[in-house]
Amino acid sequence: MAKIDYADGILKLRAKLNLSQEELAKLLGVSFMSVNRWENDKYAPTKLVKVKLIQLFKENDIEIKEVNE
């Protein structure tokens, strides 16, 4: 089963919008450490945050990679 590579998407999103991890965290309503862990592929975002991230990816024309588990 394929899953979305959130780490790659978050890196691209932050680069495109010129946001720090802390600024993205505020935008999503989460802690800086959460963004850091997702970006380093230590944890996956919650379902609610995944919905927000996918919307941001679409709004900013960021291609979402899929990885096989």
C-alpha positions in Angstrom: 0.0 0.0 0.0 1.3 3.5 -0.9 1.4 6.4 1.5 2.1 10.0 1.0 5.6 11.3 1.6 4.7 14.1 4.0 8.4 14.8 4.9 9.1 15.7 1.2 5.9 17.7 0.8 6.5 19.7 4.0 10.1 20.5 2.9 8.8 21.7 -0.5 5.9 23.7 1.1 8.2 25.5 3.5 10.7 26.3 0.8 8.0 27.6 -1.6 6.3 29.8 1.1 9.6 30.7 2.7 8.4 29.5 6.1 10.4 28.3 9.1 9.2 25.1 10.9 7.9 27.3 13.7 5.9 29.5 11.2 4.4 26.4 9.5 3.5 25.0 13.0 1.6 28.2 13.9 -0.2 28.1 10.5 -1.3 24.5 11.2 -2.0 25.0 14.9 0.6 22.5 16.1 4.0 22.6 17.9 7.3 23.3 16.2 8.5 19.8 17.3 5.6 18.2 15.4 6.6 19.8 12.2 10.2 18.9 12.9 9.3 15.2 13.5 7.2 15.0 10.3 9.9 16.7 8.2 12.4 14.2 9.5 10.0 11.3 8.9 9.9 10.3 12.6 6.2 10.6 12.9 3.2 11.1 10.6 0.7 14.0 11.0 -2.7 13.4 12.5 -5.6 12.9 10.2 -6.8 16.5 10.8 -3.4 18.0 10.0 -3.0 15.7 6.9 -6.2 17.3 5.5 -4.8 20.8 6.1 -1.4 19.8 4.6 -2.9 18.2 1.5 -5.0 21.4 0.9 -1.8 23.5 1.2 0.0 21.3 -1.2 -2.8 21.6 -3.7 -3.1 25.4 -3.3 0.7 25.8 -3.8 1.0 23.3 -6.7 3.3 21.0 -4.8 3.5 17.5 -6.2 2.9 14.8 -3.5 5.1 11.8 -3.7 3.9 8.4 -2.7 6.2 5.8 -1.1 5.6 2.1 -0.7 5.5 0.7 2.8 
